[in-house]
Amino acid sequence: MEVVRSESGVRSEKIAAPVATVIARTKRFQVWFIRVCSSILLWTCLVQLLTVGELWHPSFMANTTVSIVKPPHHPPPLLPLRNYTSNGYLKVSCNGGLNQMRSAICDMVAVARLLNLTLIVPELDKTSFWADNRYFFCSWHAIIFFFFLQFCNINCTNSFCSTFEEIFDVKHFIDSLRDEVRIVRRLPKRFNRKYGYRVFEMPPVSWSQEKYYLQQILPLFSKRKVLHFNKTDARLANNGISIDLQKVRCRVNFQALKFTPEIESLGYKLVRILQERGPFVALHLRYEMDMLAFSGCTHGCTKEEAKELKRLRYAYPWWREKEIVSKERRSQGLCPLTPEETALILLALGFDKNTQIYIAAGEIYGSERRLAVLRAAYPRIVRKEMLLDPGELQQFQNHSSQMAALDFMVSIASDTFIPTYDGNMAKVVEGHRRYRGFKKTILLDRKRLVELLDLHQNGTLSWNEFAVAVRSAHEKRMGQPTRRRVIADKPKEEDYFYANPQECLCEGANCDDLLGPGNSSSIR
């Protein structure tokens, strides 16, 4: 009997061992699952708490904001209302960052004017990497949470994503365009989903002419009454558009899209502080994590940083290019200049050490470590966080579009504007500065500069030779009057309308005197 019990015990031990392993693995999985669920629950609670906070604090913060620098003035009388029979309602969702959305809004107003539509106040981006929540989603845990929201079809809350009304003065927008197009804040109730109405969604074709909208889009309104354009970036051509419609685009851009009083107040304060210290350069240093990951540019980064940027590029499914050779991209002039390269270029262009430089950008990748060379060359570098009290920026802190609006205002007002990459902000600011009297804007030829930088750094070019070559390359790139470069059938490669809205800068024969002959800039 003892022997039998012994053999039975051995068999029991053999069976119990794998069972114990399975139980242990199950417990580990349960712990992991509980942790994931807890994290999601905590993030959700945080979002809801911040949403409630937004409901209580904005009015208080608005009352404590520094008063606007401009003297008070009475609003102008309302323009006469344009009387027309509306063909339907146009709803638009703008995608991208602040300045891409700004251009899209101008285009959509022009389309509504062309087709005699009623425009709904545009919705701003709430889903892409460049949505207003970018200041918040800066860690991998937060990015995972962001994709959880997308997977569950949950939009950003108001705690992170700005609405049109939180960036632009919506009343001014509607009133200032009432003689061109009818704009309403929301769709009539009869077109709401809860009443069984389903709005037809579609993206218009990019870089389209008026003919496309008149022949292919307008007939849709006779059947559906409401159309929702779910993508609006670059949906209207740069050239070939009637003068009247081009002027509508300009009117929206330069007059109707006015920032909220809270943003304008703080923006004017920033400008005043800078101007009291003397002339200043606004440097749009686009050396930020999102741009480096998107473009695949890693020059000057460590191996670990390059891997981190690549991981981010792969983590975001809407970015199509994944495998990018940084060296090739840089040699083609398609990378933003590094802070170190920028310091050499500014010195070569003749800016002395006492130049006041305002960095119009978000968080620089690598932070102060990457700014060390630039700061050593130009000790008077400032950012908005250095010029304003933390409390003044608090209401804008998690809203990248609102922070970008402050940089936009400073860039427009600067004595010199220098972008290190020709993104949407660089182009729209360039256009505004042309509109304001062709203020000095140095448009860096990055392809040429990369060649010169490499020749200087390998000892082929002396400092004097390098400086002379840099200045020579930019003699005609200072924002002088010129015509847009037109490239037939290649709208992405030609000059952007909003960078040089020539139709709005002069009229008739004056244009030939100011900009040169009308066909001199066309490329066939």
C-alpha positions in Angstrom: 0.0 0.0 0.0 2.8 2.4 0.8 4.4 1.8 -2.6 1.1 2.5 -4.4 0.7 5.8 -2.5 4.2 6.8 -3.4 3.6 6.1 -7.2 0.3 8.0 -6.9 2.1 11.0 -5.3 4.7 11.1 -8.1 2.0 11.0 -10.7 0.1 13.8 -8.9 3.2 15.9 -8.8 3.8 15.5 -12.5 0.2 16.6 -13.2 0.3 19.4 -10.7 3.5 21.0 -12.2 2.1 22.1 -15.6 -1.2 23.0 -14.0 0.6 25.4 -11.7 2.4 26.9 -14.6 -0.9 27.5 -16.4 -2.4 29.1 -13.3 0.7 31.3 -12.9 0.5 32.5 -16.5 -3.2 33.1 -16.2 -2.6 35.2 -13.1 0.0 37.2 -14.9 -2.3 37.8 -17.8 -5.1 38.8 -15.4 -2.7 41.3 -13.7 -1.7 42.7 -17.1 -5.3 43.0 -18.2 -6.3 44.7 -15.0 -3.5 47.2 -15.4 -4.5 48.0 -19.0 -8.1 48.5 -18.0 -7.2 50.6 -15.0 -5.0 52.8 -17.2 -7.8 53.3 -19.7 -10.2 54.1 -16.9 -7.8 56.6 -15.3 -7.2 58.4 -18.7 -11.0 58.5 -19.3 -11.6 60.0 -15.8 -8.8 62.6 -16.5 -10.4 63.6 -19.8 -13.8 64.0 -18.2 -12.4 66.0 -15.2 -10.6 68.4 -17.6 -13.7 68.7 -19.6 -15.7 69.8 -16.5 -12.8 72.1 -15.7 -13.1 73.8 -19.1 -16.8 74.4 -18.4 -16.0 76.3 -15.2 -12.8 78.2 -15.9 -12.8 79.8 -19.4 -15.1 82.7 -18.4 -13.0 83.4 -15.4 -9.7 83.2 -17.3 -11.2 85.4 -20.1 -11.9 88.1 -17.5 -8.4 88.0 -16.1 -6.6 88.1 -19.4 -4.5 91.2 -20.1 -6.5 93.9 -21.9 -5.9 94.2 -25.6 -3.1 96.6 -26.6 -5.1 98.2 -29.4 -7.3 101.2 -28.3 -11.0 100.4 -28.0 -13.1 101.2 -31.0 -16.7 100.9 -32.0 -17.6 98.0 -34.4 -18.3 99.1 -38.0 -21.9 99.0 -39.2 -23.0 95.7 -40.6 -22.5 95.2 -44.3 -25.7 94.8 -46.5 -26.8 91.2 -46.6 -26.4 89.5 -50.0 -29.8 88.3 -51.2 -29.6 85.0 -53.0 -31.5 81.7 -53.1 -29.3 79.1 -51.4 -28.8 75.9 -53.3 -28.1 73.9 -50.0 -25.9 73.6 -47.0 -22.2 73.0 -47.0 -20.7 71.4 -44.0 -16.8 71.2 -43.8 -14.4 69.5 -41.5 -10.9 71.0 -41.8 -7.9 68.8 -41.4 -4.3 69.6 -40.4 -2.7 72.3 -38.3 -3.9 75.8 -37.7 -2.6 77.3 -40.9 -3.6 74.5 -43.2 -7.1 74.8 -41.7 -7.0 78.6 -42.2 -6.3 78.2 -45.9 -9.0 75.5 -46.2 -11.6 77.8 -44.5 -10.7 80.5 -47.1 -11.2 77.9 -49.9 -14.5 76.7 -48.6 -15.9 80.2 -48.2 -15.0 80.8 -51.9 -16.7 77.5 -52.9 -19.8 78.4 -51.0 -19.8 81.8 -52.7 -19.3 80.2 -56.2 -22.2 77.7 -55.7 -24.5 80.0 -53.8 -24.6 77.8 -50.8 -25.1 78.4 -47.1 -21.9 77.5 -45.2 -22.0 76.0 -41.7 -19.3 77.4 -39.4 -16.3 75.0 -40.1 -15.3 72.2 -37.8 -11.6 72.0 -36.9 -9.4 69.0 -36.9 -10.0 66.5 -34.1 -8.4 63.3 -35.3 -5.0 63.8 -37.1 -1.6 64.1 -35.5 -1.8 67.8 -36.1 -5.1 68.2 -34.2 -5.2 70.6 -31.3 -4.4 67.8 -28.8 -0.8 67.5 -30.0 0.6 69.3 -26.9 -1.0 66.7 -24.7 -0.2 63.5 -26.7 3.6 63.7 -26.2 4.3 60.3 -24.6 3.9 56.8 -25.8 1.2 56.0 -23.2 -0.7 59.0 -24.3 -0.4 58.0 -28.0 -1.7 54.6 -27.2 -4.6 56.3 -25.4 -5.2 58.4 -28.5 -5.5 55.4 -30.7 -7.8 53.8 -28.1 -10.1 56.8 -28.6 -9.9 56.5 -32.4 -10.6 52.8 -32.3 -13.7 53.4 -30.2 -14.8 56.3 -32.5 -14.5 58.8 -29.7 -13.8 62.4 -30.7 -11.4 64.7 -28.7 -13.1 66.4 -25.8 -13.2 70.2 -25.6 -10.4 69.9 -23.0 -7.9 69.2 -25.8 -9.4 70.1 -29.2 -10.3 73.7 -29.9 -13.5 74.6 -31.8 -13.7 77.3 -34.4 -15.2 79.6 -31.7 -12.2 79.1 -29.4 -9.7 80.2 -32.0 -11.5 82.7 -34.3 -14.1 85.4 -33.6 -17.1 83.6 -35.0 -19.4 86.6 -34.9 -16.9 88.7 -36.8 -16.4 85.9 -39.3 -20.1 85.7 -40.1 -20.8 89.4 -40.1 -17.8 90.4 -42.2 -18.8 88.1 -45.0 -22.5 88.6 -45.0 -22.4 90.5 -48.3 -20.7 87.5 -49.9 -22.1 84.3 -48.4 -24.6 83.2 -45.8 -22.9 81.5 -42.8 -24.8 79.9 -40.0 -23.5 78.3 -36.8 -25.2 74.9 -37.2 -27.4 72.9 -39.5 -31.2 73.2 -39.1 -32.6 70.5 -36.9 -34.5 68.8 -39.7 -31.1 67.7 -41.1 -29.9 66.1 -37.8 -29.2 62.4 -37.6 -31.7 61.9 -34.7 -34.4 62.9 -37.1 -33.3 60.2 -39.5 -31.4 62.4 -41.9 -28.0 61.1 -43.1 -25.6 63.8 -44.5 -23.7 62.7 -47.6 -19.9 62.9 -46.9 -17.2 63.2 -49.5 -13.7 64.7 -50.0 -13.5 67.1 -53.0 -10.8 66.5 -55.6 -7.5 68.3 -54.7 -6.5 71.4 -56.6 -9.8 71.7 -58.4 -10.9 74.4 -60.7 -14.3 76.2 -60.6 -15.5 74.0 -63.4 -15.3 70.9 -61.2 -17.4 72.5 -58.5 -20.0 73.9 -60.9 -20.4 70.7 -63.0 -19.8 67.9 -60.5 -20.5 69.2 -57.0 -23.4 71.7 -57.5 -25.8 69.0 -59.1 -25.4 66.9 -55.9 -27.1 69.6 -53.9 -30.3 69.3 -55.9 -30.6 65.7 -54.7 -29.2 65.9 -51.2 -29.5 69.5 -49.9 -26.6 69.0 -47.5 -23.0 67.9 -48.3 -20.2 67.3 -45.9 -16.7 67.8 -47.2 -14.7 65.6 -44.8 -11.3 66.8 -46.2 -10.6 70.3 -47.2 -6.8 70.7 -47.6 -5.8 72.1 -51.0 -9.1 71.5 -52.6 -9.0 74.7 -54.7 -6.4 75.4 -57.4 -3.7 78.0 -57.0 -4.2 79.4 -60.5 -6.8 79.6 -63.2 -9.4 80.9 -60.7 -11.4 84.0 -61.5 -10.1 87.3 -60.0 -13.4 87.8 -58.0 -13.1 84.4 -56.3 -9.4 84.9 -55.6 -10.3 88.2 -53.9 -12.9 86.3 -51.8 -10.1 84.0 -50.6 -8.0 87.0 -49.7 -10.9 88.7 -47.9 -11.5 85.7 -45.7 -7.8 85.3 -45.0 -6.9 88.9 -44.3 -10.1 90.3 -42.8 -12.7 87.7 -41.8 -10.5 85.3 -39.9 -9.8 87.3 -36.8 -8.6 85.5 -33.6 -10.7 85.6 -30.4 -10.2 88.7 -28.1 -8.3 86.4 -25.6 -5.8 85.3 -28.2 -5.4 88.7 -29.8 -4.9 90.4 -26.4 -2.1 88.1 -25.5 -0.6 88.2 -29.0 -0.5 92.0 -28.9 1.1 91.9 -25.5 3.8 89.6 -26.8 4.5 91.9 -29.8 4.6 95.0 -27.5 7.1 93.3 -25.1 9.4 92.4 -28.0 9.2 95.8 -29.7 10.0 97.6 -26.5 13.3 95.6 -26.5 14.1 96.6 -30.0 13.8 95.1 -33.5 13.4 91.4 -33.6 13.5 88.4 -35.9 10.8 85.8 -35.8 12.5 82.4 -36.4 10.1 79.6 -37.4 12.4 76.8 -36.2 10.5 73.8 -37.4 12.8 71.3 -35.7 9.9 69.6 -33.8 9.3 65.9 -33.2 6.2 65.6 -35.5 7.9 67.2 -38.5 11.1 65.2 -38.1 9.1 61.9 -37.8 6.9 62.8 -40.7 9.7 63.9 -43.0 12.2 61.2 -42.0 14.9 63.8 -41.3 17.4 62.7 -38.7 20.5 64.7 -39.5 22.1 65.7 -36.2 20.1 63.2 -34.2 21.5 60.3 -32.1 20.8 56.7 -33.1 18.3 56.4 -30.3 16.5 59.6 -31.4 16.4 58.3 -35.0 14.8 55.1 -33.9 12.3 57.0 -31.8 11.3 59.1 -34.8 11.0 56.1 -37.0 8.7 54.3 -34.4 6.5 57.4 -34.3 6.3 57.4 -38.1 5.2 53.7 -38.1 2.8 54.2 -35.3 0.8 56.8 -37.2 -1.1 55.0 -40.1 -2.1 58.1 -42.0 1.5 58.9 -42.8 2.1 57.0 -46.0 5.9 57.1 -46.3 7.6 54.8 -43.8 11.1 53.9 -45.1 12.9 57.2 -45.7 16.6 57.8 -46.4 17.3 60.9 -44.4 20.5 61.8 -46.2 18.8 61.8 -49.6 15.9 63.9 -48.3 18.3 66.4 -46.8 20.3 66.7 -50.1 17.1 67.5 -51.9 16.4 70.4 -49.5 13.4 68.6 -48.1 14.4 68.7 -44.4 14.1 71.5 -41.9 17.4 73.0 -40.9 18.8 71.9 -37.6 19.3 74.5 -34.8 23.1 74.2 -35.4 22.8 74.8 -39.1 20.5 77.7 -38.5 23.0 79.4 -36.3 25.6 79.3 -39.1 23.1 80.6 -41.7 22.0 83.5 -39.5 25.7 84.5 -38.9 26.4 84.2 -42.7 23.4 86.4 -43.5 24.9 89.2 -41.3 22.8 89.0 -38.1 25.0 90.0 -35.2 25.2 88.6 -31.7 22.9 91.2 -30.3 20.0 90.3 -32.6 16.8 89.6 -30.7 15.3 86.3 -31.9 11.8 85.0 -31.1 11.4 81.3 -31.7 8.0 80.8 -33.2 7.6 77.1 -32.7 6.5 74.4 -30.4 8.9 72.2 -28.3 12.2 71.8 -30.1 13.3 68.2 -30.4 16.1 67.6 -28.0 15.1 70.7 -26.0 17.8 72.9 -24.7 20.6 70.5 -25.6 19.9 71.1 -29.3 19.5 74.8 -28.8 22.8 75.3 -27.1 24.8 76.2 -30.2 22.1 78.6 -31.4 21.8 80.2 -28.0 25.6 80.6 -27.7 25.6 82.5 -31.0 22.5 84.5 -30.2 22.1 85.0 -26.4 18.9 87.1 -26.9 16.8 84.2 -27.9 13.3 84.3 -26.4 10.2 82.2 -26.5 6.6 83.1 -25.4 7.1 81.0 -22.3 10.0 83.3 -21.3 8.1 86.6 -21.9 4.7 85.8 -20.3 3.7 84.6 -16.9 2.7 81.0 -16.6 -0.8 82.0 -15.6 -1.3 84.0 -18.8 -0.5 80.9 -21.0 -2.4 78.4 -18.8 -5.7 78.7 -20.7 -3.9 77.9 -24.0 -1.5 75.2 -22.6 -3.0 72.0 -24.0 -4.2 73.7 -27.2 -1.5 73.6 -29.9 -3.6 75.6 -32.4 -4.1 78.4 -29.9 -0.4 78.5 -29.1 0.3 78.5 -32.8 -2.0 81.5 -33.2 0.2 83.5 -30.8 3.3 82.6 -32.8 1.4 83.6 -36.0 0.7 87.1 -34.6 4.3 87.6 -33.6 5.6 86.4 -36.9 3.4 88.8 -38.8 4.6 91.7 -36.7 8.3 90.9 -36.7 10.9 93.0 -38.4 12.2 90.0 -40.2 10.6 86.5 -40.6 12.8 83.5 -41.3 11.3 80.0 -41.6 13.7 77.0 -41.6 11.1 74.9 -43.4 8.4 75.8 -45.9 5.4 74.3 -44.2 1.9 75.8 -44.0 2.7 78.4 -41.3 5.8 79.6 -43.3 3.7 80.0 -46.4 0.7 81.7 -44.9 2.8 84.1 -42.8 4.8 84.9 -46.0 1.5 85.8 -47.8 0.4 88.0 -44.9 3.7 89.9 -44.9 3.4 90.5 -48.6 -0.1 91.8 -48.1 1.2 94.2 -45.4 3.7 95.9 -47.6 6.2 93.2 -48.6 7.8 93.0 -45.1 11.2 91.3 -45.1 10.8 87.6 -45.2 14.0 85.5 -45.9 13.0 82.4 -47.8 15.9 80.0 -47.3 17.0 77.9 -50.3 17.6 74.8 -48.2 18.9 72.7 -51.1 21.6 75.2 -51.9 22.3 75.8 -48.2 22.9 72.1 -47.5 25.5 72.1 -50.2 27.3 75.1 -48.8 27.1 73.9 -45.2 28.7 70.6 -46.1 31.4 72.3 -48.2 32.2 74.7 -45.3 32.2 72.0 -42.6 34.5 69.7 -44.6 37.0 72.6 -45.1 36.4 73.2 -48.8 34.9 76.7 -48.2 36.4 79.2 -45.8 34.1 81.2 -43.6 34.2 84.3 -45.8 33.6 82.2 -48.9 30.7 80.5 -47.2 29.1 83.8 -46.0 29.4 85.4 -49.4 27.8 82.4 -51.1 24.9 82.3 -48.6 24.2 86.1 -49.1 24.4 85.8 -52.8 22.0 82.9 -52.9 19.3 84.9 -51.0 19.5 88.4 -52.6 16.2 87.8 -54.4 14.6 85.7 -51.7 13.7 88.5 -49.3 10.0 88.6 -49.9 10.2 91.1 -52.7 7.2 91.6 -55.1 7.1 88.8 -57.6 4.6 86.7 -59.5 3.6 83.2 -58.5 5.5 80.5 -60.3 3.0 78.4 -62.3 3.8 74.8 -63.2 1.2 73.2 -65.5 -0.3 70.0 -64.1 2.0 70.1 -61.1 0.2 72.2 -58.4 2.2 70.8 -55.5 5.4 72.1 -57.1 4.2 75.5 -58.1 4.0 78.5 -55.8 1.2 78.4 -53.2 -1.6 80.9 -53.6 -1.6 81.8 -49.9 2.2 82.5 -49.9 1.8 85.0 -52.7 -1.8 86.2 -53.3 -0.8 88.5 -56.1 -4.4 89.1 -57.2 -4.9 91.0 -53.9 -1.7 92.9 -53.8 -2.3 95.2 -56.9 -4.7 95.9 -59.6 -4.6 96.3 -63.4 -1.6 97.9 -65.0 0.0 98.5 -61.5 0.6 94.8 -61.3 3.0 94.8 -64.2 4.9 97.6 -62.7 5.0 95.9 -59.2 5.3 92.2 -60.1 6.6 92.2 -63.7 5.1 90.9 -66.9 2.1 88.5 -66.4 3.5 85.4 -68.1 7.1 85.6 -67.0 6.7 83.1 -64.2 4.8 80.4 -66.0 6.6 77.1 -66.6 5.1 74.8 -69.3 
